[in-house]
Amino acid sequence: MAHPQLPSQSSIVDTEEHDQEEAIDELIASLPVSRGLVRPVHRLYQNFWCPIPVLPNVIAFQRHFKAKDEDILVSHPKLGTTWLKALVFSVVNRSHFDISNTPLLTSNPHEVVPFIEHKLWPNLDGPAEPRLLVTHIPYPSLPENIKRSNCPIIYICQNPMDIDQPEWSLEEHFENFCQGQILFGPFWDHITGYWKESLERPSKVLFLKYEDLKEDIGGQLNKVAQFVGLPFTEEKEEGGVMKEIAKMCSLKTLKDLEVNKSGKLPGKTIEKRSFLRKGQVGDGFNHLTPSMVNCLNSIIQEKINPFALQFKTR
């Protein structure tokens, strides 16, 4: 009498993975959707609006990621992420590269430092330790093992008056912003989540402001280096290493590099030049109408100021 054939281990794993994928698809389909004028379509997941294409990776990241003593660079989209990637990469890797051979000369900062939500989990190929990773996920939705670990989180934010709008109209973007229906928004929940954590655990979260970087990039580089445990020595400062990094990673230098002037990121439709814009503090006032300014001031007073978070406007 023939014995029934038992399923192989690989077929069991494949079945489990298939079931998990179906469960994730069902979860995503059940979430509230923001259609309106927002592009692409977003789903409301754990109280933030997540683009549907990256949502499966976000969920898998939450379930599978294992934190190490690494750097997690976190920011809301359009608030200086590209600049921060270049700065922190240069600080952390200054013993391996100088301005003559840095990968930033031939690769866009987004190619050098990957986005977590664009990776497939549980596998993470590539970055050597210490790993530099970036995510736009709000603090409450980060995996618990990141929150419990000692891995430092660096966050950059910008005055909502100066946020770069996407390629569609200012009016369309402004309406979505005020409704909280923007990438990984609401904006105010995103920044106050990391701000509060930086106050409670300053050794865990370093909270930077875009306007402070523009005003004193050297001082902010010093702050970043100390935070990640790689402070500049007096010898290095006197040798000009910090000044070289500040010059190499200035917005002007990055924008003028040929690698950032044309082409698209691998597998993406976004032009590399779109990541490095004017970035002028206070420039929003040149584009916003008086009614828009009044509306944003009301949001800042209601949603942000109660947490004692202040921005420079000019």
N, C-alpha and C positions, 0 to 999 in steps of 0.2 A: 504494500500500500504506500503510495507516494505521500511524503510529508508536505504540508503546505509551506510554500516558500516565504520566508520572513523578509520584510522590507530591509533594504540595505541602509546603513547609517546615513549615506549621502542622500538617499531618497527621503529619509525622515527629516533631515536638515532642510532639504529643498521644500518639503511640505510645510514645515514650521515657518520658514521665511515667506512662503507664499501666503500663508494664513495671516502673518503679521502685516504683510503689504496690503492685503485685503482689509484688515482691521483699520489700518491707517487711512486707506482710501475712504472707508465708510465714515471715519471720524471727520475727515476733511470735508466730505460732502454734507455733513450735518451742521457745519459751522455757518454763522451768519456771513453773508457776502456783501461786499461794498462794490457796487457797479458804478452808478453815477458817471462821473467824469474821471474817476481815478483809473490810471493805467499803470501796470496791468491790474487785473481783478485781484482783490485782497479778500482774505478770510479773517474773521475775528477769532483769534486763538489766544487763550489765556490773557484776555483783555488787551491784546495789541493786534494791529492790522498787519498780517504777514502775506507777502506775495505768494500766490498759490504755487508757482514753480519751485520755490525753495522750501515750502512748508514740510514736505516729506523728510528732507534732510535735517530741518530744524528738530523735528520730532525724534528722528533717529539719533541725532547728536545728544539730545537730552537723555536718551535711554542708554546710550553706549559709551559716551565719552568718559575717559579716565584722566583726570587732571594730574599733571606733574608740576614740578617747580618750574613753571614756564611763564611767559608773558602773554597775557590776553589783552589785546588792544581793542577797546570797545568804544563805539560812538554811534550817534544817530546819523543816518545818511546825510551827506552834504554839509557836514559840520567841521571838516578838516581831516577826515580819515586818511586821505592820500598823503597829506603832509605829515601827519603823525606816523604813518607807516615808515616813511623815509627817515624821519628823525630817530625813531626808536631802533630801527634796523641798524642805522649807522652807529648809534651808541653801543648797542649790544655786541656788534661785530667789529668794533674798531681795532681789536687785536688781530683780526684776520684780513681786513681790507683798509686801505686808505683811499683818499680821493682819486688816486691815479688808477685804481683797479676795482673800485666798488661796483657791484652788479647793477647799481642804480644808473650807471652810465649806459647800460645796454638793455635794461629791463625796466618796465614800469613798476612803481612801488606795489601795485596790486598783483604783479607776477612774482615779486620777491617775497611778499608776505600774504599768504592765502586767507580767503574768507572761510570761516567755519561752515556757514550755511550753503556754500557751494561745493563742499566735499561730500563724499559718500562715506557713510559710517556703517560698521564700526572701524573700517580700515582708514588709516590716515598715513598716506605716503608722503615722503619728502622732507619736511623741515628737520634739520639737525637740532639737537638740544644745545642751548635752551630754545624751545620752540616759540616762534612768534606767530600768533594766530589772531585773527580779527573776527569779531561778530557784531552785528547790530542788535542782537537779542536783548530785550530789557533785563535788568538785574533780577527781578523776581522769577524769571523764566530760565535763568541759567541752571545747568545741572547742579544738584545739591553737592556733588563731590567737588565742584569748583568752589562753591561758597565755603565749604569746610576746609579746603586745602590752603596751602600757603602761597599759591601762585598769584603773583601781583596782577592787578587789573589797572590799566591806564585808560582814562576816559577823557575825551575832548568834547567840548560843547561850544556853541556860538550863540550870540544874541539872536533871538528869533526874528528880530528886525532885519537881520543880514543874511538869513538863510537863502542859499541859491535855489531858485526855482528850477524844475526840470524843463524839458523842451516845450511843453505846452504853455498856454497863456498864464500870465500872472494872476488874472482874475480866477481862473479855474483852480490853480494851485492854492491860492489864498483861501478860497472857500473850503477846499478839502482840508487844509491845515487847521482852520478854525474849528472844523468838525472833528478833528483828531484822526481823520481818515487818510493818513499818509504812511509811507513805508515805516513799519515798526512803531507807529505812533499809537496813541497820542504823544506828541512831542514832549509836553510838560511832564507826563508820567515817566517818560524815558529818562529825562535829565534829572528829575528830582529823585528817582530811584537810586541812581548812582551817586548823586550828591549826598543823600542821607547816609548811604553806606560809607562814603569817604569821611564823613564826620564821625561816625561810630567806630570805624575801623580804618584809620588813616594809613596803617601799615599794609592794608589789603587793597585799597582803592585810591589811586592818585587822580584827582579831578583837575583837569587843565581847562583853561579858557583860551579860545582862539585869539582873542584880542591881546591876551598876555604874551602869547607866542609872537605875535606881530610886533609888539612893543619891546620885548626883551627875550629874544630867542636863546641867547647865551645863558641867561638865568634859568630859563625853563629846561634847557638841556642839562644843566647841572642838577636840577631837581629830579629829572627823569633818571639820570645816571645813579644818583644816590638811592632812589626808590627801588631800582632793580638790583641794587647791591654791587654796582660797578662804577663807583664814584671816580671822577677825574682827579688824578693826583696833581699836586702843584707843578710837578715836572711836566706833566702832559699839558696842563693849562699854559705853562710858560712856553712849551714847545709849539703851541698854536693848534693842537689837535682839535680842541673844542671849537675854535674859530673856523678851522677847515671844514668841520662837519656842518657848522651853522651856515657857511657859505655854500657848500655843496647842496645842502637841503633847503636853501632858500627857495621861496616860490618862484622867483625869477629864474634861478638856475634850472630848477626842475622843468619849468615851462619851456625853457630854451633848448633843452636836450632834444635831439632829433627823435629819440625813441618815444618821447611823449607828445610829439607834434602830429603824428599821423598813425594810421593803422588802428586795429581793434584788439581787444584782449582775446586770447585764445578761446574759441568756443562761444564768444559773446558778440553782440551786435553794437556794443557801445564803443564809440570812438575814444581812444586814449586821451585826446586833447580835452575831452569834456570833463575830465577829473580835476584839471588844474585851471581854475577860473581866476577872475580878478581878485577875489578874496579881500576886498577893501572894507575895513571896519567902518560902519556908518553908511555904507553905500546903499543900504536898503531904503534910506530916506529919500534917495534920488529917484526911486521907482514906485514907492507906495503912495497911495492917495492919502489925504488927511483922515478920511474915514477909516482906511485900513490901519493907519498908525494908531488911531483911537481904539480900534477893536483889539489890536495886539497889546496895547498898554493895559487894557482891561483884563486880558488873559494873563499877562505877566503878573499883574497885581493880585489876581485871584488864585492862580495856579502855581506860581513860582516864588513870588516875594514872601509868602508865609514861611518858606523854608530858609529865609535869609540868604537866598542866592541872588546876587546882584551882577549886572552886566554894565560895561562901559558902552556908551552909545556913539562916541565920536573918537 
